[in-house]
Amino acid sequence: MVDEDFDAFVRNLQTNIDADAVRAYGEKGFARLQNPRFHGELKDADAHARLTGKCGDTIEIFLNLNDDCVQHASYLTDGCASSALAGSFTAELAHGKTVEELFDLRDTDVLEAIGTFPEHETHCTFLAVSVLHEAANSYMRRKAAAGKN
């Protein structure tokens, strides 16, 4: 009987946690939290950047490019669910874009892609896009330096 009570308690707790996450991030964001995409380090990345936000979360962005076009992007974070979603959707939005087009991406584009996001966590989307821009800058600096040789 005690095991059944405990199992019921755990199931109820998980249901409440999931419901809170859906309220905070919407169905699309919750689905991405359940099944992360674009997470992990890209070995041999053509571009990489890492920034730490005021909240203490760090996000890294990795880019593989071909003819100055993003073929694959991924992220890592040591932060909260909001940082993970921001990194994931930022990486997704980078796919298929030219280096120049990456600079057109804004935190509002990430927020729009996610759909529902806690207002007090929007600094995470700003951080993710800032890291993406820094990765693009890093790629352009390295390409320019290689062209001078």
C-alpha positions as CSV (number, residue, x, y, z in Angstrom):
1,M,0.0,0.0,0.0
2,V,2.8,2.4,0.8
3,D,4.5,1.8,-2.5
4,E,1.2,2.5,-4.4
5,D,0.7,5.7,-2.4
6,F,4.2,6.8,-3.2
7,D,3.9,5.9,-6.9
8,A,0.6,7.9,-7.1
9,F,2.3,10.8,-5.4
10,V,5.2,10.8,-7.9
11,R,2.8,10.5,-10.9
12,N,0.7,13.4,-9.6
13,L,3.8,15.5,-8.9
14,Q,5.1,14.9,-12.5
15,T,1.7,15.8,-13.9
16,N,1.8,19.1,-12.1
17,I,5.4,19.8,-13.2
18,D,4.5,19.1,-16.8
19,A,1.4,21.3,-16.6
20,D,3.5,24.1,-15.2
21,A,6.0,23.7,-18.0
22,V,3.2,23.8,-20.6
23,R,1.8,27.0,-19.1
24,A,5.3,28.6,-19.1
25,Y,6.6,27.4,-22.5
26,G,3.5,26.3,-24.5
27,E,3.0,23.0,-26.2
28,K,5.8,23.6,-28.7
29,G,8.3,24.6,-26.1
30,F,7.3,21.8,-23.8
31,A,7.7,19.3,-26.6
32,R,11.2,20.6,-27.3
33,L,12.1,20.3,-23.6
34,Q,10.9,16.7,-23.8
35,N,12.8,16.0,-27.0
36,P,15.8,18.4,-27.2
37,R,17.1,19.2,-30.7
38,F,20.4,20.7,-31.8
39,H,22.0,20.1,-28.5
40,G,25.7,19.2,-28.2
41,E,29.1,20.2,-29.3
42,L,29.9,20.0,-33.0
43,K,33.3,18.6,-33.5
44,D,35.3,20.5,-36.1
45,A,32.9,23.5,-36.0
46,D,33.8,26.3,-38.4
47,A,32.6,28.8,-35.9
48,H,32.0,28.8,-32.1
49,A,31.2,31.3,-29.5
50,R,30.4,31.2,-25.8
51,L,28.9,34.0,-23.6
52,T,27.7,34.1,-20.0
53,G,24.7,36.3,-19.3
54,K,23.9,38.5,-16.3
55,C,21.9,35.6,-14.8
56,G,25.0,33.4,-14.8
57,D,23.9,31.0,-17.6
58,T,26.4,30.3,-20.3
59,I,25.4,29.4,-23.8
60,E,27.7,28.1,-26.6
61,I,26.8,28.0,-30.3
62,F,28.6,25.9,-32.8
63,L,28.3,26.3,-36.6
64,N,29.3,24.2,-39.6
65,L,29.2,26.2,-42.8
66,N,29.6,25.5,-46.5
67,D,30.1,28.4,-48.9
68,D,29.2,30.8,-46.0
69,C,25.9,29.0,-45.4
70,V,25.0,27.3,-42.1
71,Q,24.7,23.6,-42.7
72,H,24.4,22.6,-39.1
73,A,24.1,24.5,-35.8
74,S,24.1,23.3,-32.2
75,Y,24.2,24.7,-28.7
76,L,25.3,23.8,-25.2
77,T,24.2,25.5,-22.0
78,D,24.7,25.1,-18.3
79,G,21.6,27.1,-17.7
80,C,17.9,26.6,-17.0
81,A,15.1,25.3,-19.3
82,S,14.7,28.8,-20.8
83,S,18.4,28.9,-21.8
84,A,18.0,25.4,-23.3
85,L,15.0,26.4,-25.3
86,A,16.6,29.7,-26.4
87,G,19.7,27.8,-27.6
88,S,17.8,25.1,-29.4
89,F,15.5,27.5,-31.3
90,T,18.3,29.8,-32.1
91,A,20.3,26.9,-33.6
92,E,17.2,25.9,-35.5
93,L,16.7,29.3,-37.0
94,A,20.4,29.5,-38.0
95,H,20.1,26.5,-40.3
96,G,20.2,27.4,-44.0
97,K,21.1,31.0,-43.3
98,T,24.1,32.8,-44.8
99,V,26.6,34.3,-42.3
100,E,25.2,37.8,-43.2
101,E,21.7,36.6,-42.6
102,L,22.6,35.5,-39.1
103,F,23.1,39.1,-38.1
104,D,19.4,39.8,-39.0
105,L,18.2,37.3,-36.4
106,R,16.8,38.9,-33.3
107,D,15.7,37.6,-29.9
108,T,12.1,38.5,-31.0
109,D,12.5,35.9,-33.8
110,V,13.4,33.2,-31.3
111,L,10.5,34.2,-29.1
112,E,8.2,34.0,-32.1
113,A,9.5,30.6,-33.0
114,I,8.9,29.2,-29.5
115,G,5.5,30.8,-29.2
116,T,5.1,31.0,-25.5
117,F,7.9,32.1,-23.1
118,P,8.1,33.5,-19.6
119,E,8.5,37.3,-19.9
120,H,11.0,37.4,-17.1
121,E,13.2,34.9,-18.9
122,T,13.5,36.7,-22.3
123,H,17.1,37.6,-21.4
124,C,17.9,34.0,-22.4
125,T,16.8,34.6,-26.0
126,F,18.8,37.7,-26.1
127,L,21.8,35.8,-24.8
128,A,21.4,33.0,-27.4
129,V,21.1,35.4,-30.3
130,S,24.1,37.4,-29.0
131,V,26.2,34.2,-28.9
132,L,25.1,33.3,-32.5
133,H,26.2,36.8,-33.7
134,E,29.5,36.3,-31.9
135,A,30.0,33.0,-33.6
136,A,29.3,34.6,-37.0
137,N,31.8,37.4,-36.1
138,S,34.4,34.8,-35.2
139,Y,33.9,33.0,-38.5
140,M,34.2,36.2,-40.5
141,R,37.4,37.3,-38.6
142,R,39.0,33.9,-39.2
143,K,38.0,33.9,-42.9
144,A,39.4,37.5,-43.3
145,A,42.6,36.5,-41.6
146,A,43.0,33.4,-43.8
147,G,42.4,35.6,-46.9
148,K,45.3,37.9,-45.9
149,N,47.8,35.1,-46.0
